[in-house]
Structures are given as C-alpha cells and as structure tokens.
Amino acid sequence: QVQLVESGGGLVQAGGSLRLSCAASGSIFSLNEMGWYRQAPGKQRELVAVITSGGRTNYADSVKGRFTISRDNAKNTVYLQMNSLKPEDTAVYYCNSMLGSITYWGQGTQVTVSS
C-alpha cells in the first residue's frame, strides 16, 4: 500500500516559482518510479515529469528548462521545482507512484499562475 500526500500549490504571478512536494508512505519508496501530472479544466491529464528509482528524469516539452523533478529517498519525498511560471501552467498537479503493475495517485494540488 502506498499513500501520497501533496503540498506546495498556490497562487503565483507569472515569472514566479513554486515547489511542490509529495510525501509517500506505506511501501518501499526507493523502488518506485515517481511522476508529476497536471490537468487543466476541460483538458486531459498530461505528464509533466518523471523520475525513476535510479534517478533518470524526463520532462514534457512544455516545461523543459523551467521545471525540475527530484527525489529524496531518505525522506520518501519527491519534489517538483517550478520556475518561470506561465499562466498556461495553471492546473491541478497530481503526484504519481508506480511499482510493477500498481499505480497510486495523490489528491492533487492547485497551481494558479496569474498574468
């Protein structure tokens, strides 16, 4: 069993920064692939960034150079540092954890970027 607790969302002006956190519990965190997804109103959920158990990362083209995903296995936490935020980044951001055939989702945290 894996539980994900997210924090760090909020309101920020365009050009500003936020850091999202996702704390995991209930399993062996170091073995899980972790990801961040987002969903804007009326649109499909899209992948933002992923990080494997070995630390390999991948990003959506829309956030490359602005967002950074990282993990702290000692704290069972994954982060998403978001810089140079744009209004089009406004969405609910979801933490994801995958191990084998089982996928877990966080509750989502709202990020709103004003212009």
C-alpha positions, 0 to 999 in steps of 0.5 A: 500500500502506498499513500501520497500526500501533496503540498506546495500549490498556490497562487503565483504571478507569472515569472514566479516559482513554486515547489511542490512536494509529495510525501509517500508512505506505506511501501518501499519508496526507493523502488518506485518510479515517481511522476508529476501530472497536471490537468487543466479544466476541460483538458486531459491529464498530461505528464509533466515529469518523471523520475525513476528509482535510479534517478533518470528524469524526463520532462514534457516539452512544455516545461523543459528548462523551467521545471525540475523533478527530484527525489529524496529517498531518505525522506520518501519525498519527491519534489517538483521545482517550478520556475518561470511560471506561465499562466498556461501552467495553471492546473491541478498537479497530481503526484504519481507512484508506480511499482510493477503493475500498481499505480497510486495517485495523490489528491492533487494540488492547485497551481494558479499562475496569474498574468 
